[in-house]
Amino acid sequence: MLQAIKERAQGWVAWAIVILISIPFALWGIQSYMGVGGAPAVAKVNGTEITERQLDRNVQRARMRLRERLGAAYDPDLFDSAQLRQQVREQMIRDAVLLDASYDMGLRVSDQAVRAAILAEPAFQSDGAFDKGTYERVLRLQGLTPSSYEEQLRQSLLSTQLARAVTRSGFTTDAELAAATRLLRQQRDIAYLVLPQARYMPDEPPSEDEIRAYYEDNPAQFESPERVKLSYIVLDADALGAGDVSEEALRDAYEQRREEFTTPQERGIRHILLTVPAGADDAEAQAVKARAAALKEEIQAGADFAAVAAEHSEDPGSADQGGDLGMVARGIMDPAFEQAAFDLEPGVVSDPVRSRFGYHLIEVTDVQGGEPKPFEEVRDELARDLGRGDAEATYFELAEQLANLTYESPDSLIPAAETLGLELQTSDWIERSGGEGILGSPKVTNAAFSEDVLVRGNNSELIEPDRDRMRAIVLRVDRHEPAAVRPLEEVREEIVTALQAQQASAAALAEAESLVQRLRGGEELAAVAPEGEDTPAPQEPGLVSRNQRELPPTVLELAFAAPRPGAGAVSYAAGQQPDGDAVIVAVRDVQDGSAEDMEPAARKSERALLTQIRGEHGFERVVDDLVARADIERKELASDTP
C-alpha cells in the first residue's frame, strides 16, 4: 500500500497532499498533534500564561519541600490541598511579575554567572568538584535537559538581582535602633501562678448528645490516615559487589597513586644565623658570609655545632636550643633556606646559605617520611577502590536499564526484576508520614502518593533518595486505603476524654480570670493561690527577657503583653497554656533595654539585623506594588488530586 501511495503521490497529487497536511499545522500548530500544547491556563500575567501543568509541578515541589522540612511530623491533612494550590499559584504570579519587571529594568544574567552557579551546586559535584556526568544524570532524572535547566536557572538568578538591590538599600537610623533595642532587650520582673487543668476535671461524663455532637463536628480528628502497600525494586551500588581485579591493574593503580601513599618528608634541622642588616651593601654582606664560612671551619675542625650556635647565632628563637628548629616540612621556611636544607645530606654542614634574614649554616639531623607505603600494605585498599569503580559503572548501566524497563511496562515491576535479576520487594502499610529505611525518604513517600503512581497506577520514575550514596528505587502501589472516619464506638473514649479536658480547661481559665480581679483589688498572689497538692506555689523567676527559654512560652507572652505597671503597682494578666493549664502572671517592674549599654560589636550586629528586616519588608512592598499594577487574570482552579 505504501508503495502505491509513493507511485501516485507525484506532480499535482503530491502538492495537493502537502497542502492538505499543511493547513491544520498552520492553524493549530504541531503541538495539537504532539500533545504538548493546549494545557489549560490557571492565570495570565502581562499576557503570559501560567498553565495547569506548571502549577501541578510546583505544587508537587512544594509538597516535597514541606515533607523534607518537617520529616516525620509531616501530615498532608494539615495542608489543605485547595489552599496550597492557591498559595503556590499566587507565588508563581509574583515570580512572573518580578521577572517581567527585571527584564523591563534592563537586568540580565551573563553566561558566566549561570556557569558559576552550576559549578557551585553540590548536587552536580563528585568528590567536591563539578562532574558533567552527575550533572546530566540529575537533570535526566528530573526530566530536564541542560538547556531547559540553564534557562530556568538564568530566570531564577535574574529575579534575585532586583531582590538584592532593594533589600541591600535598607538602613536603620539611630532612633530606630534605640526604639528597637528598648523593646527587644527589655526585661520584666515577674511572678506567675499555674492552675492545673487536672484540678478542674468534671466528675460526671458528658451526655450522649454531647458525645455525638463532638463526633459529628470534628470528623477529621477521628480519621484513620491514608495508607498504601508498595512493591518496589532497589538498586544499590554497595550491594553489587566488586569484581576480580588483576594484579597488573593493581600495580598500575599503585604507580598512579604512589604520591597519595607517600607521607610528606620532614627533616630535623638546626642552623646558625648571621644576620645581614637591612640596606647593607655588598661588602658588608660578604663580610657576614666570611664570618659564617669561618664558623663552618670551626665545626669541621671539631667544634660542637650546638655550642657554636648558642654562642654566635643571631636567631633569638633557636640560639638557646643550639640552633634546633625541630622537624620541618616543605612549604614552611624561606625558599632558599628550604631548598638547601632538603638537598643536604644528613650530618653535613652546608656552605653559607643566603636568605632574606642573612646567612645560615644548616645541618640536617633527622629525616622522616618521603617514601611510599609498600604495595602489599595498600593492596587491599586498591582492590576495594578498583572494585568500587566497577560496581559504580555497573550501577549506572543497570539504573538506565531499570528506568527504561519500568517505563516500558508501566503496570508491573516483574519484567524489570526478572530481566535484571533484582529482588522484587513488598512493604507493609505506609502512611504519608513515611515508612522505614529507604521507604522513609521524603522523595520515595512523595512518589508513592503522587497522582501518576497512586491514581493512574503507573510505576514511579527512578528515584535516587540519597545524595551521598549510589542507590535507586522504583515502586508501584499494590493496595490503597483512603483516609476514613473511624466508627463512633471506636473513638467514644477519646471523645469523652476530650470533652472533659475542654470543660476542665474552661473552668481553669475562668478561675484564673476571677483571681486576677481579686489581685487587681489589692490581694497578693500567694494569698489567692488555691490550696492543695495539685496546685503548685507561685513561681518567682524575677527579671526575665523575651527569649528566656527556661520559662513556659505562654508565661513570657503574657508577661510582655501585660500593660506596664505604674510606680509601686503590679500589672496582671491571665491566659491558657497549650496543655490546658491556666496561668496568672504578675508584672512588678519593667527595665527597658538601651543601645548605649551594648558592646560596639553587638550594636553593629543589631543594626545589621534590623536593616536586613527593613530591606526584606521593603522588597515585599515593591513586589506588592508591581503585582497591583500588573495585568493579571486568574482562572478558576481545578481540584487537586492527592
VOSENU-140383 format. One record per residue (C-alpha): residue number from 1; x, y, z. Coordinates in steps of 0.001 Angstrom, whole numbers. Layout:
resi, X, Y, Z
NUM, X, Y, Z
...
***
This chain:
resi, X, Y, Z
1, 0, 0, 0
2, 2812, 2383, 874
3, 4413, 1636, -2494
4, 1125, 2502, -4256
5, 945, 5825, -2421
6, 4538, 6546, -3366
7, 3849, 5833, -7062
8, 731, 8004, -7186
9, 1991, 10888, -4999
10, 3628, 12682, -7888
11, 3030, 16006, -9606
12, -148, 17881, -8638
13, -1288, 14956, -6461
14, 1799, 15326, -4271
15, 1249, 19083, -3972
16, -2379, 18556, -3018
17, -1355, 16187, -221
18, 1254, 18641, 1067
19, -1289, 21488, 1124
20, -3912, 19395, 2921
21, -1387, 18383, 5579
22, -51, 21942, 5957
23, -3443, 23557, 6678
24, -4050, 22027, 10134
25, -388, 22548, 11078
26, -669, 26210, 10174
27, -3976, 26714, 12007
28, -3387, 24732, 15186
29, 358, 24092, 15290
30, 2258, 20906, 15616
31, 1573, 20855, 19357
32, -2003, 19775, 18581
33, -590, 16530, 17217
34, 2266, 16087, 19660
35, 113, 16716, 22738
36, 2436, 19420, 24136
37, 39, 22307, 23761
38, -3467, 23095, 24851
39, -2771, 22868, 28598
40, -5424, 24943, 30407
41, -4208, 28161, 31971
42, -4695, 28920, 35665
43, -3563, 32539, 35326
44, -2279, 35052, 32818
45, 353, 37626, 33830
46, 1000, 40519, 31456
47, -89, 38283, 28577
48, 1990, 35251, 29632
49, 51, 32160, 30670
50, 717, 30019, 33732
51, -538, 26570, 32781
52, -2176, 23999, 34979
53, 691, 21630, 34219
54, 3195, 24171, 35557
55, 1054, 24698, 38652
56, 782, 20950, 39288
57, 4541, 20615, 39045
58, 5151, 23457, 41507
59, 2507, 22145, 43929
60, 4285, 18803, 43865
61, 7597, 20510, 44589
62, 6004, 22483, 47434
63, 4775, 19251, 48990
64, 8248, 17722, 48650
65, 9834, 20745, 50376
66, 7296, 20554, 53204
67, 7900, 16846, 53602
68, 11688, 17277, 53649
69, 11450, 20179, 56110
70, 9029, 18522, 58537
71, 10216, 14922, 58205
72, 8150, 12541, 60323
73, 5996, 15458, 61523
74, 4641, 15989, 58005
75, 890, 15416, 57836
76, -810, 16166, 54498
77, -4107, 16708, 56311
78, -2623, 19855, 57867
79, -2164, 21384, 54407
80, -5464, 21950, 52678
81, -4982, 20885, 49061
82, -7020, 23695, 47532
83, -5391, 26282, 49773
84, -1910, 25023, 48906
85, -2664, 25262, 45173
86, -3961, 28786, 45715
87, -804, 29816, 47591
88, 1508, 28240, 45015
89, -327, 29968, 42167
90, -25, 33349, 43900
91, 3708, 32791, 44351
92, 4030, 31879, 40664
93, 2191, 35093, 39760
94, 4551, 37136, 41946
95, 7565, 35400, 40383
96, 6277, 36121, 36871
97, 5649, 39794, 37716
98, 9113, 40095, 39258
99, 10712, 38509, 36191
100, 8886, 40909, 33852
101, 9944, 43890, 35968
102, 13562, 42718, 35956
103, 13532, 42490, 32145
104, 11905, 45932, 31861
105, 14639, 47418, 34071
106, 17317, 46038, 31763
107, 18629, 43471, 34225
108, 20353, 40482, 32669
109, 22340, 37402, 33767
110, 25562, 36553, 31953
111, 26515, 33097, 30754
112, 29447, 33236, 33179
113, 27076, 33755, 36138
114, 24932, 30781, 35067
115, 28032, 28646, 34652
116, 29345, 29668, 38092
117, 26025, 28761, 39733
118, 26020, 25336, 38082
119, 29627, 24645, 39074
120, 28849, 25615, 42685
121, 25738, 23413, 43015
122, 26570, 20498, 45387
123, 24076, 18180, 43638
124, 26220, 18312, 40482
125, 29505, 17575, 42242
126, 31519, 14433, 42765
127, 34374, 14405, 45301
128, 33912, 18139, 45803
129, 34216, 19092, 42121
130, 31716, 19581, 39309
131, 31083, 16381, 37378
132, 29433, 16597, 33964
133, 28119, 13034, 34129
134, 26451, 13689, 37500
135, 25021, 16950, 36154
136, 23421, 15287, 33141
137, 22165, 12324, 35181
138, 20491, 14529, 37821
139, 18778, 16597, 35135
140, 17689, 13476, 33246
141, 16089, 12025, 36375
142, 14160, 15295, 36787
143, 13005, 15279, 33187
144, 15153, 18290, 32252
145, 17673, 18970, 29529
146, 20773, 21092, 30203
147, 19374, 23908, 28049
148, 15986, 23963, 29803
149, 17593, 23827, 33253
150, 20044, 26589, 32398
151, 17177, 28783, 31202
152, 15283, 28159, 34446
153, 18425, 28950, 36423
154, 19003, 32133, 34420
155, 15484, 33331, 35206
156, 15918, 32489, 38879
157, 19199, 34408, 39082
158, 17623, 37324, 37207
159, 14766, 37551, 39719
160, 17201, 37651, 42640
161, 19044, 40670, 41207
162, 16171, 43042, 41937
163, 15630, 41438, 45343
164, 19264, 42033, 46290
165, 19194, 45598, 45002
166, 16158, 46505, 47118
167, 16976, 44577, 50297
168, 20532, 45930, 50414
169, 19324, 49526, 50102
170, 17706, 49446, 53556
171, 19170, 51334, 56520
172, 18432, 51851, 60208
173, 18662, 55235, 61964
174, 19973, 55710, 65500
175, 16442, 56498, 66704
176, 15083, 53289, 65178
177, 17903, 51275, 66710
178, 17250, 52826, 70116
179, 13489, 52120, 69898
180, 14021, 48535, 68794
181, 16629, 47896, 71486
182, 14364, 49375, 74151
183, 11703, 46780, 73332
184, 13758, 43786, 72231
185, 16151, 43935, 75193
186, 13503, 44885, 77703
187, 13379, 42902, 80954
188, 10410, 42446, 83269
189, 10275, 41439, 86917
190, 7534, 38803, 87128
191, 5914, 36091, 89208
192, 3352, 33586, 87988
193, 875, 31003, 89223
194, -231, 27872, 87316
195, -3735, 26455, 87773
196, -3524, 22843, 86537
197, -6278, 21626, 84247
198, -6417, 18337, 86196
199, -7704, 20183, 89270
200, -10904, 21091, 87448
201, -11753, 17783, 85787
202, -15522, 17136, 85988
203, -16767, 14129, 87919
204, -19656, 13404, 85555
205, -19096, 12136, 81996
206, -20548, 14118, 79079
207, -24004, 13255, 77805
208, -24634, 11051, 74780
209, -25823, 14090, 72817
210, -22600, 15955, 73604
211, -20514, 12959, 72526
212, -22374, 12571, 69235
213, -22267, 16320, 68532
214, -18488, 16396, 69104
215, -18058, 13385, 66817
216, -20081, 14995, 64028
217, -18384, 18398, 64409
218, -14829, 17022, 64315
219, -14700, 14225, 61725
220, -11122, 14979, 60691
221, -9966, 14323, 64260
222, -11069, 10691, 64000
223, -9831, 9870, 60512
224, -7665, 6824, 60045
225, -4751, 8007, 57872
226, -4482, 7248, 54185
227, -2026, 4427, 53548
228, -592, 2236, 50811
229, 1239, -1050, 50354
230, 4041, -970, 47827
231, 6072, -3300, 45696
232, 9480, -1956, 44813
233, 12915, -2670, 43368
234, 16065, -1292, 44973
235, 19311, -923, 43038
236, 22281, -355, 45361
237, 25855, 94, 44163
238, 27143, -1189, 47517
239, 25269, -4459, 47018
240, 26600, -5058, 43509
241, 29951, -6147, 44892
242, 33413, -5785, 43465
243, 34638, -7878, 40597
244, 38018, -9584, 40408
245, 40854, -7133, 39816
246, 44012, -8316, 38108
247, 47427, -7993, 39693
248, 48557, -5878, 36762
249, 45682, -3423, 37290
250, 46541, -3184, 40980
251, 50222, -2480, 40193
252, 49267, 180, 37647
253, 46922, 1843, 40154
254, 49692, 1778, 42780
255, 52100, 3564, 40450
256, 49479, 6157, 39513
257, 48662, 6816, 43165
258, 52199, 6494, 44540
259, 52192, 10116, 45672
260, 48939, 9551, 47576
261, 50569, 6723, 49546
262, 53689, 8761, 50293
263, 53980, 10553, 53624
264, 55455, 14051, 53094
265, 59085, 14145, 54136
266, 60054, 16041, 57277
267, 63592, 16901, 58316
268, 65139, 17647, 61681
269, 67105, 20845, 61067
270, 69404, 23069, 63100
271, 71076, 26236, 61907
272, 73301, 29170, 62774
273, 72086, 32556, 61526
274, 74262, 35591, 60996
275, 72016, 38483, 60033
276, 72714, 40974, 57268
277, 71470, 44461, 58252
278, 68736, 45987, 56094
279, 70271, 48253, 53465
280, 73715, 46666, 53791
281, 75923, 46960, 50714
282, 77655, 44051, 49012
283, 80870, 44484, 51007
284, 79004, 44227, 54310
285, 77116, 41134, 53098
286, 80364, 39469, 52009
287, 81863, 40161, 55425
288, 78930, 38356, 57100
289, 79331, 35457, 54666
290, 83024, 35226, 55537
291, 82174, 35043, 59247
292, 79754, 32203, 58501
293, 82397, 30353, 56488
294, 84837, 30704, 59393
295, 82283, 29201, 61795
296, 81830, 26253, 59422
297, 85569, 25647, 59506
298, 85454, 25630, 63332
299, 82711, 22992, 63288
300, 84560, 20872, 60739
301, 87637, 21162, 62909
302, 85723, 19527, 65779
303, 83708, 22311, 67458
304, 80222, 21319, 68629
305, 77514, 22705, 66324
306, 75123, 23389, 69205
307, 77773, 25210, 71217
308, 78760, 27371, 68242
309, 75073, 28170, 67580
310, 74469, 29106, 71209
311, 77450, 31495, 71116
312, 77216, 33033, 67638
313, 73712, 32512, 66144
314, 71641, 35674, 65875
315, 68308, 33806, 65690
316, 66718, 34569, 69105
317, 64210, 31748, 68716
318, 66678, 28898, 68294
319, 70088, 30012, 69578
320, 69360, 28858, 73142
321, 68373, 25424, 71758
322, 71649, 25012, 69910
323, 70037, 26245, 66678
324, 67465, 23386, 66698
325, 64333, 24132, 64572
326, 62671, 20753, 65168
327, 61047, 18676, 62424
328, 60315, 20865, 59388
329, 58156, 20056, 56333
330, 58301, 21702, 52932
331, 56451, 24977, 52441
332, 57267, 26468, 55859
333, 60747, 28026, 55663
334, 62288, 30686, 53437
335, 62522, 29203, 49899
336, 66327, 29470, 49651
337, 66771, 28016, 53147
338, 64279, 25191, 52416
339, 65885, 24282, 49093
340, 69301, 23963, 50700
341, 68005, 22020, 53706
342, 66122, 19448, 51618
343, 69060, 18975, 49235
344, 71506, 18427, 52097
345, 72721, 15013, 53233
346, 72145, 14290, 56947
347, 75100, 15147, 59189
348, 76703, 17504, 56647
349, 77070, 21228, 57440
350, 76122, 23388, 54462
351, 78076, 26234, 52951
352, 76701, 29668, 53952
353, 73161, 29975, 52520
354, 71716, 33450, 51881
355, 68051, 34126, 52817
356, 66200, 37361, 53363
357, 67349, 37218, 57002
358, 71074, 36766, 56411
359, 73485, 33838, 56067
360, 72796, 30384, 57510
361, 74855, 27317, 58281
362, 72463, 24344, 58080
363, 72707, 20787, 59319
364, 70107, 18027, 58871
365, 69866, 15843, 61983
366, 66966, 13519, 61025
367, 64851, 12510, 58011
368, 61350, 11059, 58323
369, 58833, 10087, 55631
370, 59185, 10683, 51949
371, 58885, 7031, 50971
372, 55640, 5456, 49673
373, 53912, 2723, 51643
374, 54792, -737, 50302
375, 52462, -2138, 47664
376, 51479, -5051, 49913
377, 50351, -2635, 52615
378, 47865, -810, 50343
379, 46912, -3732, 48081
380, 43518, -4346, 49759
381, 42639, -657, 49578
382, 43459, -563, 45874
383, 41365, -3674, 45262
384, 38388, -2131, 47068
385, 38664, 1149, 45166
386, 39016, -512, 41770
387, 36180, -2890, 42571
388, 34016, 15, 43688
389, 34676, 1719, 40384
390, 33457, -1389, 38558
391, 30379, -1517, 40803
392, 29600, 2127, 40099
393, 29885, 1581, 36360
394, 27556, -1414, 36668
395, 25178, 660, 38779
396, 24827, 3391, 36152
397, 24278, 825, 33429
398, 21618, -1051, 35424
399, 19960, 2186, 36569
400, 19403, 3236, 32971
401, 18036, -206, 32091
402, 15780, -212, 35158
403, 14365, 3198, 34270
404, 13691, 2106, 30688
405, 12141, -1256, 31582
406, 9789, 142, 34228
407, 8735, 2889, 31830
408, 8068, 447, 29003
409, 5969, -1790, 31311
410, 4299, 856, 33488
411, 1780, -1542, 35067
412, 4237, -4035, 36574
413, 7707, -4287, 38086
414, 8039, -8006, 37420
415, 9566, -7733, 33903
416, 12278, -5376, 35140
417, 13048, -7518, 38197
418, 13319, -10704, 36117
419, 15357, -9119, 33328
420, 17898, -7506, 35652
421, 17916, -10238, 38300
422, 16861, -7832, 41054
423, 14649, -8693, 44030
424, 11032, -7533, 43905
425, 10226, -6438, 47464
426, 6942, -5540, 49177
427, 6180, -3197, 52041
428, 3792, -3166, 54963
429, 1242, -353, 55209
430, 2878, 3067, 54758
431, 1236, 6377, 55630
432, 2043, 9750, 54118
433, 4422, 10373, 57023
434, 6697, 7701, 55523
435, 7956, 4227, 56291
436, 11242, 2756, 57463
437, 14659, 2726, 55792
438, 14637, 3752, 52157
439, 10823, 3942, 52288
440, 11159, 6708, 54868
441, 12773, 9042, 52343
442, 10514, 12044, 51563
443, 11259, 11571, 47848
444, 10035, 7971, 47989
445, 6903, 8731, 50001
446, 6068, 11677, 47787
447, 6315, 9454, 44704
448, 4147, 6745, 46302
449, 1314, 9219, 46912
450, 1709, 11099, 43619
451, -1099, 11234, 41089
452, 815, 9262, 38485
453, 1566, 6352, 40832
454, -1395, 6360, 43235
455, -4245, 7372, 40927
456, -3091, 6273, 37469
457, -1454, 3075, 38714
458, 1880, 3574, 36943
459, 5347, 2647, 38105
460, 7241, 5535, 39625
461, 10213, 7123, 37940
462, 13692, 6068, 39055
463, 14231, 7758, 42421
464, 17641, 8384, 43998
465, 16828, 9264, 47633
466, 20397, 9747, 48906
467, 22823, 12490, 47962
468, 25858, 10640, 49283
469, 25041, 7068, 48256
470, 24509, 5384, 44901
471, 21112, 3845, 45495
472, 17890, 3998, 43454
473, 14344, 2703, 43826
474, 11358, 2204, 41540
475, 7984, 1488, 43156
476, 4301, 981, 42489
477, 1199, 860, 44667
478, -249, -2617, 45302
479, -3019, -1599, 47720
480, -4503, 1723, 48748
481, -6733, 2632, 51675
482, -8045, 6205, 51640
483, -8477, 8162, 54848
484, -11757, 7237, 56591
485, -13596, 8324, 59740
486, -13496, 5636, 62423
487, -16819, 4488, 63900
488, -18193, 6375, 66896
489, -17953, 3361, 69201
490, -14265, 3024, 68405
491, -13488, 6614, 69401
492, -16038, 7121, 72200
493, -13428, 7128, 74998
494, -11287, 9615, 73085
495, -14271, 11951, 72798
496, -15134, 11615, 76499
497, -11543, 12482, 77415
498, -11504, 15453, 75008
499, -14820, 16858, 76281
500, -13778, 16544, 79910
501, -10464, 18243, 79104
502, -12341, 21082, 77404
503, -14568, 21561, 80445
504, -11589, 21463, 82797
505, -9623, 23973, 80683
506, -12559, 26366, 80578
507, -13024, 26058, 84333
508, -9317, 26667, 84998
509, -9291, 29789, 82788
510, -12458, 31105, 84429
511, -10867, 30612, 87841
512, -7709, 32420, 86697
513, -9675, 35408, 85405
514, -11631, 35539, 88672
515, -8408, 35533, 90691
516, -6990, 38338, 88546
517, -9943, 40500, 89543
518, -9134, 39850, 93210
519, -5456, 40647, 92596
520, -6344, 43931, 90954
521, -8400, 44645, 94045
522, -5254, 44563, 96172
523, -4763, 40951, 97261
524, -1401, 39210, 97000
525, -621, 36384, 94525
526, 316, 33947, 97292
527, -2892, 34754, 99161
528, -5252, 33977, 96266
529, -3483, 30760, 95178
530, -5789, 27735, 95672
531, -4649, 25355, 98382
532, -3844, 21701, 97749
533, -1070, 19480, 96462
534, -2479, 19661, 92932
535, -1732, 23407, 92677
536, 1951, 24462, 92767
537, 3023, 27531, 94698
538, 3595, 30823, 92823
539, 6915, 30911, 90922
540, 9343, 33844, 91318
541, 11708, 33952, 88282
542, 12373, 37704, 88828
543, 13816, 39663, 85885
544, 13254, 37852, 82587
545, 13921, 38689, 78941
546, 11784, 37928, 75898
547, 13859, 34885, 74925
548, 14068, 33281, 78386
549, 13999, 29614, 77409
550, 13568, 28319, 80959
551, 10031, 29716, 81191
552, 6853, 28433, 79505
553, 6168, 30379, 76271
554, 2668, 31363, 77447
555, 4122, 32923, 80613
556, 6556, 35039, 78556
557, 3829, 36025, 76100
558, 1526, 37223, 78905
559, 4387, 38914, 80752
560, 5403, 41076, 77786
561, 1828, 41709, 76609
562, 674, 42986, 80019
563, 480, 46768, 80497
564, 3492, 48495, 82049
565, 2742, 48866, 85774
566, 2791, 52283, 87401
567, 5191, 53181, 90191
568, 4637, 50823, 93122
569, 1846, 48981, 91276
570, 1592, 45479, 89765
571, 121, 44540, 86375
572, -1718, 41199, 85989
573, -2725, 39007, 83053
574, -4348, 35582, 82709
575, -4194, 33061, 79884
576, -4127, 29403, 78978
577, -1209, 27163, 78065
578, -1360, 24660, 75174
579, -1716, 21785, 77648
580, -4917, 23310, 79101
581, -3437, 24673, 82318
582, -4386, 28256, 83162
583, -1714, 30736, 84245
584, -1681, 34104, 86016
585, 1289, 36438, 85508
586, 2177, 39387, 87720
587, 4451, 42113, 86246
588, 6058, 44148, 89025
589, 8666, 46211, 87177
590, 9906, 46955, 83635
591, 13508, 47752, 82697
592, 13951, 48979, 79121
593, 16941, 47956, 77024
594, 19489, 50545, 75937
595, 21617, 50604, 72815
596, 24184, 52687, 74684
597, 24835, 49814, 77099
598, 25630, 47384, 74286
599, 29113, 46459, 73138
600, 30007, 48057, 69776
601, 30035, 44658, 68048
602, 26588, 43772, 69456
603, 25202, 47169, 68469
604, 26582, 46732, 64954
605, 25042, 43248, 64704
606, 21667, 44541, 65959
607, 21695, 47356, 63409
608, 22576, 44926, 60605
609, 19693, 42613, 61588
610, 17182, 45474, 61686
611, 18473, 46758, 58339
612, 18046, 43299, 56803
613, 14480, 43039, 58119
614, 13611, 46515, 56825
615, 15138, 45667, 53441
616, 13113, 42458, 53171
617, 9912, 44264, 54141
618, 10722, 46965, 51597
619, 11172, 44372, 48879
620, 7804, 42795, 49751
621, 6163, 46196, 49354
622, 7879, 46661, 45976
623, 6588, 43301, 44761
624, 3099, 44082, 46110
625, 3117, 47305, 44093
626, 4322, 45531, 40940
627, 1582, 42914, 41331
628, -1053, 45611, 41870
629, -38, 47353, 38631
630, 359, 44192, 36552
631, -2272, 42861, 34165
632, -3278, 39644, 35952
633, -6131, 37324, 35054
634, -6857, 34452, 37438
635, -8828, 31395, 36287
636, -10842, 29024, 38420
637, -8597, 26319, 39835
638, -9366, 22675, 39218
639, -9432, 20417, 42253
640, -6116, 18904, 43211
641, -5908, 15136, 43129
642, -3815, 13849, 46057
***
